[in-house]
Amino acid sequence: MKKNGLLILFLAFLSFAQIFGKSEFRYVWQKSNLFCYSKQVNQTNERNAFHEAGHALMANLVGFKIKKATINPKGDAAGYVNFSYHEDKLDELIMVDLAGYVAEELTFKKACYGVRDDLDKATQICFDLKGNGGYNFLQKQLDKTRSIIYQNQDKLNNIARKLKKNLTLSGKNIENIIRDTNMSQVA
C-alpha cells in the first residue's frame, strides 16, 4: 500500500527519535507546524465524523466499552470518543489512537484533522512499551489498524454518516450500527 507524505514525514520523525531520544523527538514533534492541526484549517463535520468514527469502530472491534462519540467541539478538540479500557490492552489502545488517522486516509486520501495528537499519544505508548524499538512496533500496529479499518469500511461509513447527522452517538447506538451493518451484509 502506498504511503502518503504525512506518514513518511511521521516515520522520519520516529527515526529522529531513535537517534536522538524520546524527549528531543517530542519537542520537535510538538513544535512542528507540519500537520494541518490548527484552528485556522476549515474542518468539516464530515471529516470530523470519519475521524471519530474510526476511533469508535476500532474501540468497538477490540472490545473497549464506548460511552459516547461526538463531533461537538469541546476545548481544543473538534470531537472525541469516550471509552474505557484495561491497562493490559495497550496494543489495542495504540490501534484505537491510530484509527482516526487511518479513517481519514481511507476516506479522504490524506489525513489532516486530529492527527498530531493521536499520533503523539500512540507514539508515547510505543516508546513507553518498547523504548527505542517503538518505531518498528508503531509501524506494525499502523499496518494492522489499516487492515482492520479497510476490511470494515462499510461499518466506518455507517457510523460516520450517523455521527455527522446526530453529532453525538451513545455506545449503544454505535453497537447497533455495527450490528445492523453486519446483518445487512448477510441478507
C-alpha positions as CSV (number, residue, x, y, z in Angstrom):
1,M,0.0,0.0,0.0
2,K,1.4,3.4,-1.0
3,K,2.3,5.6,2.0
4,N,1.4,9.3,1.8
5,G,3.7,12.2,2.6
6,L,2.3,12.7,6.1
7,L,3.1,9.2,7.2
8,I,6.6,9.3,5.6
9,L,7.2,12.5,7.5
10,F,5.9,11.0,10.7
11,L,8.2,7.9,10.2
12,A,11.1,10.3,9.6
13,F,10.3,11.9,13.0
14,L,10.4,8.5,14.6
15,S,13.8,7.7,13.1
16,F,14.9,11.0,14.6
17,A,13.6,9.8,17.9
18,Q,15.6,6.6,17.6
19,I,18.8,8.5,17.1
20,F,18.3,11.5,19.4
21,G,16.0,10.1,22.1
22,K,12.3,10.4,23.0
23,S,12.5,13.8,24.7
24,E,14.0,15.6,21.7
25,F,11.5,13.8,19.4
26,R,8.6,15.0,21.5
27,Y,9.9,18.6,21.5
28,V,10.4,18.7,17.7
29,W,7.0,16.9,17.1
30,Q,5.1,19.3,19.4
31,K,6.7,22.4,17.9
32,S,6.2,21.4,14.3
33,N,3.5,23.0,12.2
34,L,3.7,20.3,9.5
35,F,0.3,18.9,10.2
36,C,-3.0,20.7,9.5
37,Y,-4.0,20.6,13.1
38,S,-4.7,24.2,13.7
39,K,-7.9,26.1,14.3
40,Q,-7.2,28.0,11.1
41,V,-8.0,24.9,9.0
42,N,-11.6,24.7,7.9
43,Q,-12.5,21.4,9.4
44,T,-15.8,20.0,8.2
45,N,-18.2,17.9,10.2
46,E,-17.8,15.1,7.6
47,R,-14.0,14.9,8.1
48,N,-14.5,15.0,11.9
49,A,-17.2,12.4,11.7
50,F,-15.0,10.0,9.8
51,H,-12.1,10.6,12.1
52,E,-14.1,9.9,15.3
53,A,-15.9,7.0,13.6
54,G,-12.5,5.4,13.0
55,H,-11.7,5.7,16.7
56,A,-15.2,4.4,17.7
57,L,-15.1,1.5,15.2
58,M,-11.7,0.3,16.4
59,A,-12.6,0.7,20.0
60,N,-15.6,-1.5,19.5
61,L,-13.8,-4.1,17.5
62,V,-11.0,-4.5,20.1
63,G,-13.6,-4.9,22.9
64,F,-13.4,-1.5,24.6
65,K,-16.6,-0.2,26.2
66,I,-17.7,3.0,24.4
67,K,-19.6,5.6,26.4
68,K,-20.1,8.0,23.5
69,A,-18.7,9.6,20.4
70,T,-19.2,13.2,19.4
71,I,-18.2,15.8,16.9
72,N,-19.5,18.6,19.1
73,P,-16.3,20.7,19.8
74,K,-15.0,20.7,23.4
75,G,-12.0,22.7,24.2
76,D,-9.4,22.3,21.5
77,A,-10.9,19.0,20.3
78,A,-13.4,19.1,17.4
79,G,-14.7,15.8,18.7
80,Y,-13.8,12.7,20.8
81,V,-14.7,9.2,21.6
82,N,-15.1,8.4,25.3
83,F,-14.4,4.8,26.1
84,S,-12.9,2.6,28.9
85,Y,-10.1,0.1,28.5
86,H,-7.9,-2.2,30.6
87,E,-4.3,-1.2,31.1
88,D,-3.2,-4.6,29.9
89,K,-4.7,-3.7,26.4
90,L,-2.1,-1.1,25.4
91,D,-1.5,-2.7,22.0
92,E,-5.2,-2.2,21.3
93,L,-5.2,1.3,22.6
94,I,-2.5,2.2,20.1
95,M,-4.7,0.9,17.3
96,V,-7.6,3.0,18.6
97,D,-5.4,6.1,18.6
98,L,-4.3,5.3,15.0
99,A,-7.8,4.6,13.7
100,G,-8.8,8.2,13.3
101,Y,-5.8,8.8,11.1
102,V,-6.4,5.6,9.1
103,A,-10.1,6.5,8.6
104,E,-9.2,9.9,7.2
105,E,-6.6,8.4,5.0
106,L,-9.0,5.8,3.6
107,T,-11.9,8.3,3.1
108,F,-10.1,11.5,2.0
109,K,-6.8,10.1,0.7
110,K,-4.9,12.1,3.3
111,A,-5.2,12.7,7.0
112,C,-5.5,16.1,8.4
113,Y,-7.6,16.7,11.5
114,G,-6.5,15.5,14.9
115,V,-3.6,13.5,13.5
116,R,-0.9,15.2,15.5
117,D,-2.5,14.5,18.9
118,D,-3.4,10.9,18.0
119,L,0.0,10.0,16.6
120,D,1.6,11.7,19.6
121,K,-0.4,9.5,22.0
122,A,0.3,6.3,20.1
123,T,4.0,7.2,19.9
124,Q,4.2,7.8,23.6
125,I,2.7,4.5,24.4
126,C,5.0,2.7,21.9
127,F,8.1,4.3,23.4
128,D,6.9,3.6,26.9
129,L,6.3,-0.1,26.0
130,K,9.3,-0.7,23.7
131,G,11.8,2.1,24.3
132,N,13.7,2.9,21.1
133,G,12.1,-0.1,19.4
134,G,8.9,1.8,19.5
135,Y,9.2,2.9,15.8
136,N,9.0,-0.7,14.5
137,F,6.2,-1.6,16.9
138,L,4.2,1.5,15.8
139,Q,4.6,0.7,12.1
140,K,3.3,-2.9,12.9
141,Q,0.3,-1.5,14.8
142,L,-0.4,1.0,12.0
143,D,-0.4,-1.8,9.3
144,K,-2.7,-3.9,11.5
145,T,-5.0,-0.9,12.1
146,R,-5.2,-0.2,8.3
147,S,-6.1,-3.7,7.6
148,I,-8.9,-3.8,10.1
149,I,-10.4,-0.4,9.2
150,Y,-10.2,-1.2,5.4
151,Q,-11.9,-4.5,6.0
152,N,-14.7,-2.7,7.9
153,Q,-15.1,0.3,5.7
154,D,-18.9,-0.2,5.5
155,K,-19.2,0.0,9.3
156,L,-17.0,3.1,9.3
157,N,-19.2,4.7,6.7
158,N,-22.4,4.0,8.6
159,I,-21.0,5.2,11.9
160,A,-19.6,8.4,10.3
161,R,-22.9,9.1,8.5
162,K,-25.0,8.8,11.7
163,L,-22.4,10.8,13.7
164,K,-22.5,13.6,11.1
165,K,-26.3,13.7,11.2
166,N,-26.7,13.4,15.1
167,L,-23.4,15.0,16.2
168,T,-23.3,12.6,19.2
169,L,-23.8,8.8,19.4
170,S,-24.0,6.7,22.6
171,G,-22.0,3.5,22.8
172,K,-25.3,1.5,22.4
173,N,-26.0,3.5,19.2
174,I,-22.6,2.5,17.8
175,E,-23.0,-1.1,18.7
176,N,-26.4,-1.1,17.0
177,I,-25.0,0.5,13.8
178,I,-22.2,-2.2,13.7
179,R,-24.8,-5.0,14.3
180,D,-27.2,-3.6,11.7
181,T,-24.3,-3.4,9.2
182,N,-23.4,-7.0,9.9
183,M,-27.0,-8.1,9.4
184,S,-27.4,-6.2,6.1
185,Q,-24.2,-8.0,4.8
186,V,-25.7,-11.4,5.5
187,A,-29.1,-10.6,3.9
